[in-house]
Amino acid sequence: MDQYIGKLLDNRYEILELVGTGGMAKVYKARCHRLNRLVAIKILREDLAQDAEFRRRFHDESQAIAMLSHPNIVAVYDVSRSSELEYIVMELIDGITLKQYMQKKGNKLNWREALHFITQIIKGLGHAHSRGIIHRDIKPHNIMVLRDGSVKVSDFGIARVASGGHSTLTQEALGSVHYISPEQARGSHIDSRSDLYSAGVVLYEMLTGRLPFEGDTPVSVAIQHINSIPLSPRELDPSIPEALEAITMKAMAPNPDNRYLSADDMLVDLEEFRKNPNINFDYSNSELVTEEELDDDRTQILGTYTPSSRPAPERRYEDRYEDEYPSSSRRSRHYEEEDYPSSRRGRRYEEDDLDDMPRRGPIWPIILAVAAVLLFVVLVGYFLVNTVFSGLMSKPETTPVPELVGRLYEEVKDDTDLLGRFTLILGDTVADDAEPGTIIEQTPEGKKEVEESVTEITVILSGGPETVLMPDLSGMEYTAACALLQEKGLKPVIPPQYENHETVEKGHIVSYIPLKDVPLTPGTEVNMVVSLGPEDAPFPMPDLSDMTESLAKTTYKNANLAVGRTEYEHHPTIEEGKVISQYPLPRTDVTEGTAVNLVISQGPDPATQQPPATVDPPPVAQTVTKTVTVSLEGREGPVNVRLLLDGTEVGSASADASLDLEVDVAVQGTVGMGVKELAIYINGVASGTARVDFDS
């Protein structure tokens, strides 16, 4: 059995079962007893946990990922670090991976469904990239498809913050080699565009039902990502819209500079395509050609990869389109005999033809006349340029406009050395991140050459960033606080932190950052701490042994303990229907809400029992009535007393505790029952037990 099953982490998370194993961690289904919800817990593998540096990176990066909050990203609730264990607490997803979904659909999705999924994936990546997080392992196995058709990006197991963008071809990357970007395969610097390449491969696979590159080894596939161009999706399925093919191939451009600059840019094209599937993005085909293909001298792919190792024929981009554009449209046309008029076709000039042509006179008089005309035109032009048009043809004097953007208006408005002949005209003041009073725009632009007639420069100033005062959230109910923050343009960090508090009511705000009345820019995140109410005082766990199932559950429910798992098994000595064991164990400290697990006896295993011997029927049991005296000390007013045997009422009585200190309750049984323990309930509250001997 797994060492963590049944373990309670940090006195909060009860490990229920193992749901998955990855290269770096194991994932368990668990229950959070503090918030009474099911969660997923990823625990770092034991061998990796021995490396202090790896544990530090795992913890730091997990905390960064925990700051992500987006409907298309699996939420991280908690990150724990101790001397023994490293784990992350995440939301438990009720769904399957995109890879499993594609396999159920025959590995290929229709383009509308692919568009639906890739749009959500790009939205999730855009949020992560805006927080400086690069996933680095985008593939269908790490995309969860929920029952409602939405998707969530999961498993940021080898994610890195953007500042740590250098990569090597690690074992984890080799496991996902079909989806890695060329720069990741090289071990070069990577950024958010590497995730977009991987997302493009996922889109390619959804549309075509196959991967762009395959090979016998991970290294051979990685080399293909670096050196090759895949078949375009429409070559595999002509029904794929051209615009969606263009988006796919742009995302998968080998050169990162030719891809989308950001997830938001790719999302814009996806939305434009969704609105108009016939749109033409007019991307340049040269963006899809590798550096090796652009070099005419380089005709052989480097490395151990050879074309024969490919699973399917791959063609250079130029070769793929050569069939569509015949050589006659791409090269100079060579005219043939048919291109000439029929009267000239095939005819050769003979000497007799020359005799038939008209004879011309001497041409030197014509040459002299043309030269005279040209000389006259030149002289007239020279005269006009130097007299009539001299003022029009001269280049006006210009002066460069001083560069004022980024300077404070008050510092430059009277600076004649800087302004020269120019004067400043004060324009609008607008909200901007620059310091208030800073010039953020000018007309004419700085360094532009203008004529002497231009003497004014109109400037627009920064009024400082748009701000909103942080409202007072002290003691507010959490959902009301979130609504107030959103109304003011601020962003509550979800989920909040929770802690016990002796005076603040459960579900209300204990503290928050930034503090009240601090000026903030719209979109600023606000961290809140929400009260769980007073911390529950521990008390000893009741002993449920030898109780029936119903009595045991009634007992621990009355102690405000939660219902846990109930299992049934045979036991050679414990009577059927009674408790064999319990968890938590008797007399261990528990708090309200702790789940109680029971094992109930099914009696001896019939397979191990001998058939009962034939015996005479037992005599008819003799009914006997016993009186149980119940103390009413410490109670006032009317009371109702009930006695239960194995959950069944066997006697009851009413009395006025203000007049009587005790009450007698008659109970009936049969001779032979022996000593039984009856549960006493006063006004519906368990108030102890009483032992009755029905045989005495």
C-alpha angles and dihedrals in degrees: 000000000000112000093231100049108112093010119133111221117209088347087285116070117063111200109226108173145340112259103172147358125214138178093270107023149010121242121217135186109235142168123236104218092192094060097019096232137123116251139173118242122199111202120195113246115260095240093052091044089066091067108084093197092051090049091051092051091045091053097044094046092044090055090051091050090048088066090065114102117175135130090237096052125073105251120241111213103180143003119206130193126182138149091267108032144031117196144154124216114215138170114277110241120216099208147062135268120270087244091058090046091052091049090053088052094049094266093285128087129196113257094251092056091045089051090050092053099040092050091058092044091053091048090054092046091048090057092048092047091050087059092049095255121135114194097204094187107065110160136132090263089065096047116088120208113206127208092257092058096255121127134217127200109230142175106051084177096138096025119137135197112254093252089064096054100141115107142184128205093265126182088258090053092048088055088059097035094131089067105036122114122245092250091050090050089052092049090241130143112296133195138172091299088070089064089050090054090053090047088052090054089051090051090047090053093047092050099042104026091232139079120255093234133023133172146160094263135028090243093056090051091048091052090052090055087055101042109023142066117218126229109276114255093245091057086062096038118012091194091073109105114253093231092054089049089052092052091049095050094044090054088049096048108142092224110066090214089064094052127082110295091225144357089258090059091051090046090055091057092045090053092046089051092047090055094044117018089185094061117128114218093186096214116182114253090218089071090069096055120099122235089250092057092051091058108081092195093056106078101152126067111238124239133029094309116109129181090248091066092064117107091214132023113269121196131200113257092248092051092051092058099037091087091057094052112043120215092256090067095047103043137047111281117244108217116226131202091273091063092072127076115274091243091062099034111121093351122136124199113245130196091258090062090061092058091056094056118098115259118240127216126232113302102203094095089057091050092052092050093051091048091052092051092049092050091051092051092050093051093048091048092050090051094050094047093052097043121019099025099032093101093044096048098048115101112247117238115257136193127208115245112239116249107246104160111117095024126109113256093222091055097051106032093088098029101117092175089061100035099040109178093352126101126202124243112199112228130177127329112222137180111269139152090247121098112281111269094027116136106241100170137020137187119238095033121246118274092015114138111238134177124257090258091068108083106148131079117196113209133194117210134211116244090195125259118319106261139193126195116247107249124228108260098172111140094355120141108259099241091046090051091051091050092050092050093049090048089057093047095255125129122232113216107240126237099030126211118266130209139161117260129185098213108022113086118245112272094023130112117271098178141339142196130250095045127238119292094011109142110242136182116242112271094034111149118240120206116209134190113213124203122244089192124245114341111259113250111235119244133181117277111247118248106246098175117131090014123124117251093253094047092046092052092045089051098052094039088056086055089056093249120146128245111256132176121321118203130183129213140157120264126187097217110020115088118249113268096025130112117270097178142346140205125242091043121242116282095010115131115265136167132220113286095029110144116240120212120201136194111205125200121243090191124246118342107261090217090066097043127097116229109266117257117247108264135175115267112267118257118262108277116248114235116232131185122214130188121225117196112212120196117232095187113145094021131107136201128008117346135187117211122199128182118205129195113197089339094310121111111241100170144001141184140177129219144158108253090198089066104028129049092198141013132211118229121194116219129184130217142144133263109261096040091104122196114348130185113226123201114231119215120185114192088344095306121115106249106175135284139278127210117222126187107209092184098059 
